[in-house]
Amino acid sequence: MSSEKSVREGQAALEGGEWKAIMCRQCGNKIWCTLRVYVKDGVILKVEGDPENPINGGKICARGAAA
């Protein structure tokens, strides 16, 4: 039951925020991937790859994920 509670609390934390598009420059090359970040009250709560970007195809590389 505690895992269900954790899921509900996690979902509740994401309510009331907004998704914003950002550019990742961690690779240091001229190809920058776009990411989506979920921001609530000025704090980034979640980061995802942009599924519409043909370069990263919705994924995040290890360098970008660690940043």
Secondary structure, 3 states (H helix, E strand, C coil): CHHHHHHHHHHHHHCCCEEEEEEECCCCCCCCEEEEEEEECCEEEEEEECCCCCCCCCCCCHHHHHC
